Amino acid sequence: MKAARGMSRRDFVVTTLAVGGGLALGFSFPKNDAERAALAARLSGRPWESLSGKGDVEVGPWLMIAPDDTVTIRVGQSEMGQGVITSCAKMVAEELECDWAKVRAEYVSVNRHFRENKVYKRLVTTSSSSVRLGRPYLQQAGASARERLMAAAAQTWSVPRSELTVRDGLITHKLTGRTLRYGEVAEKAAAIKLPTEPKIKTPDQYTLLKKPTKLLDTPLKVDGSATYGIDVRLPGMVYAAVKASPVFQGKVRSYNADVVKNRPGVHSVVEFSGEEIEAGIAVVADSYWHARTALDAMPIEWDEGTHGSDSSEEFFRSSRATLDEPGAKVVTRKGDPEAVLKNTSQVVEAIYEVPYLDHTVMEPFNCTAQVTSNRVDIWVGSQDPENAAIDASKVTGVPVENVYLHNCFLGGGFGRRGNQDDVRQAVTIAKQLGGRPVKVTWSREETTRHGYYRPMRVSRFRAALGADGMPVAWTTRVVGMDENYPGDEQVLRGLHKLPYFVPHQLFDYHLRKTHVPTGPWTSVGRSQNEFFLETFVDELAHAAGKDPYEYRRALLEANVEFPFAKGWIDVLGAVREKSAWGQKLPVGTGMGIAIGDSRRLSRTEITICAVVATVSVTQKGEVRVERFDVAMDTGPFLVNPLAAERQVEMQVAMGLAAVLRQEITIEKGRVVQANFDTYPLLRPTEIPEIKVHFVRATDDPIAGMGEEAIGWVAPAVCNAIFAATGKRVRSLPLKNHDLSWT
């Protein structure tokens, strides 16, 4: 037991692979500490710590240059497996014209960000924004540093800047052939102020960007040296296990700390509550195990408040009733769709429903905090360290300039690790411990039952078909559940501008508040709405007796008001070709298609994606997704095609797990699901063949790649199931349906 408790993650990985026999043969681990250090030297396992030395020179807040020409680039976005550290470093290096083999990376200092008037622009990592929003200023940082280095060389040689060139950090005087390395002029460059900032490159000038690039964080994650929040250890640290009210917005009525105060290792029992903090109890001890077992043994009575009888069943029932009421807000009205529907013989109508979904982060929630009278230190994996630091300041009263947030690697985010509830809770507990650091760890059950869930949603679609089978009138009504987004944007997203040509349209919606916390889930508002929209279009194609691909294409070609129609058609055609759409398939196997983009009211960038799923269904109703073909618009460039392809594959796996089995349900005000047995992930044997096809269909930079495919997984699968069985799926997950056929 002692040996197991002291085992590092790297040793665990090596040992378990060895036990697995042949599985270990595919891995090459460093033989000694020196070899391991060399592999990991481009990024610290503790990414908030710098690898730079005393002789390194800062040439602007984003980068440092060492005497040996090593460049350390600072990254303001959070790494959770999507490759953002590598992408951000590449955007700086593209302009800096340094040697990529000599690039290291580290996180920016959150504390410095506040002390220097938010010098690092933005620290939030959500909504596929790292490249979309970060590229201009990261390229500018690299370009500015390059020109300061070139100016320093020009001063050294007393020559015009126009006579100098640079490649891989080596500056050359064209007329004499003399050279200077970046490391030789960095100190002089740091003191130079440019009269004007240089222009940044356009995509046609990129040399490093666009190239597939191995991720800088991979070696650390392979050998287990990457530090996630759950790995943090501090001198004198204690551990806390927590239980929040099982009913959201409930309170602690009573508890009996005397039952556990004399148990081994127990330090104390504390309450926590406050603004945006679910009320609960923490047991603090010398180990998590001692804290957790004591907490489980301690009697706690809860005041459930007014929500102890709430249920998902009631939420759905009342939402269906609300569909019969005119929408509280109207988004689109064209012509007179109600009149056309009343006077058309062929009307198609469908009601769709999707449940709450959890983010299923692999690393349980945790946060380590130390609070003194004039300083707060936090170790956590956060998608939004800026607001986490602000929240810690609010909880403690310590100025944000004295808050030090050490951001760790994230064991999955998907939007969930941007809510800061873990930080607020941990800091509240740490305030009560007299300056002693405490690691607060949520159990898997606590992590699952106290999420910020993807909102459940209900909709009704109705369309009148003309003699040619094309829709002449279309109405959409959506009921959103506790959608906590400014301007209701996510309830509308994907539906606010119908891409298909319909002369008469109405789109309205309702918002209903529940006690269940909701927040962004990968793709935010689209995963619900795209399931509704693309399934309904398939229903119309079937009612019209037309091929689903041809039907969509015809509706797009007819919609002269839709500015992205050509791009959609190009991407749709690509997925049709790559998937061999229309091929003869075995009985019980079908293909389903879906398409969309990431358009929204508050921004102009989009990413067009089309998906074809090939699905087989046994006569008993057992579903197997055999293959996914994903066609994705790249615009003029991708910062890292390798990372982009992996992100698409991740989205397919995540989306498919949700389609097959995942749902969060509420009974008696509580979340029913607790662990992977009741909220299962996709099994390795269930992962289909995934083919990603990149297409340049538009000329402007795309919105991103981190969540632009997942919304079309569900409709593509369900449309394929209909093609295979004749059974239409209008609610998720599939486990709730009988899909047997004869």
Secondary structure as GFF3:
##gff-version 3
##sequence-region A 1 742
A	DSSP	alpha_helix	2	5	.	.	.	ID=ss1
A	DSSP	alpha_helix	9	19	.	.	.	ID=ss2
A	DSSP	three_ten_helix	21	26	.	.	.	ID=ss3
A	DSSP	alpha_helix	33	40	.	.	.	ID=ss4
A	DSSP	beta_strand	57	58	.	.	.	ID=ss5
A	DSSP	beta_strand	63	65	.	.	.	ID=ss6
A	DSSP	beta_strand	71	75	.	.	.	ID=ss7
A	DSSP	alpha_helix	84	96	.	.	.	ID=ss8
A	DSSP	three_ten_helix	100	102	.	.	.	ID=ss9
A	DSSP	beta_strand	103	107	.	.	.	ID=ss10
A	DSSP	alpha_helix	110	115	.	.	.	ID=ss11
A	DSSP	alpha_helix	129	157	.	.	.	ID=ss12
A	DSSP	three_ten_helix	161	163	.	.	.	ID=ss13
A	DSSP	beta_strand	164	167	.	.	.	ID=ss14
A	DSSP	beta_strand	170	173	.	.	.	ID=ss15
A	DSSP	beta_strand	179	181	.	.	.	ID=ss16
A	DSSP	alpha_helix	182	190	.	.	.	ID=ss17
A	DSSP	three_ten_helix	203	205	.	.	.	ID=ss18
A	DSSP	alpha_helix	218	223	.	.	.	ID=ss19
A	DSSP	three_ten_helix	229	231	.	.	.	ID=ss20
A	DSSP	beta_strand	238	244	.	.	.	ID=ss21
A	DSSP	beta_strand	251	255	.	.	.	ID=ss22
A	DSSP	three_ten_helix	257	259	.	.	.	ID=ss23
A	DSSP	beta_strand	266	274	.	.	.	ID=ss24
A	DSSP	beta_strand	277	285	.	.	.	ID=ss25
A	DSSP	alpha_helix	288	297	.	.	.	ID=ss26
A	DSSP	beta_strand	300	303	.	.	.	ID=ss27
A	DSSP	alpha_helix	312	322	.	.	.	ID=ss28
A	DSSP	beta_strand	329	334	.	.	.	ID=ss29
A	DSSP	alpha_helix	337	342	.	.	.	ID=ss30
A	DSSP	beta_strand	346	354	.	.	.	ID=ss31
A	DSSP	beta_strand	366	371	.	.	.	ID=ss32
A	DSSP	beta_strand	376	380	.	.	.	ID=ss33
A	DSSP	alpha_helix	385	396	.	.	.	ID=ss34
A	DSSP	three_ten_helix	400	402	.	.	.	ID=ss35
A	DSSP	beta_strand	403	407	.	.	.	ID=ss36
A	DSSP	three_ten_helix	416	418	.	.	.	ID=ss37
A	DSSP	alpha_helix	421	430	.	.	.	ID=ss38
A	DSSP	three_ten_helix	431	433	.	.	.	ID=ss39
A	DSSP	beta_strand	438	441	.	.	.	ID=ss40
A	DSSP	alpha_helix	444	449	.	.	.	ID=ss41
A	DSSP	beta_strand	457	465	.	.	.	ID=ss42
A	DSSP	beta_strand	471	481	.	.	.	ID=ss43
A	DSSP	three_ten_helix	486	488	.	.	.	ID=ss44
A	DSSP	alpha_helix	489	492	.	.	.	ID=ss45
A	DSSP	beta_strand	504	512	.	.	.	ID=ss46
A	DSSP	alpha_helix	526	544	.	.	.	ID=ss47
A	DSSP	alpha_helix	548	558	.	.	.	ID=ss48
A	DSSP	alpha_helix	565	579	.	.	.	ID=ss49
A	DSSP	beta_strand	589	596	.	.	.	ID=ss50
A	DSSP	beta_strand	609	617	.	.	.	ID=ss51
A	DSSP	beta_strand	623	633	.	.	.	ID=ss52
A	DSSP	alpha_helix	641	660	.	.	.	ID=ss53
A	DSSP	beta_strand	666	667	.	.	.	ID=ss54
A	DSSP	beta_strand	670	671	.	.	.	ID=ss55
A	DSSP	three_ten_helix	684	686	.	.	.	ID=ss56
A	DSSP	beta_strand	689	695	.	.	.	ID=ss57
A	DSSP	three_ten_helix	710	712	.	.	.	ID=ss58
A	DSSP	alpha_helix	713	725	.	.	.	ID=ss59
A	DSSP	three_ten_helix	734	736	.	.	.	ID=ss60
###
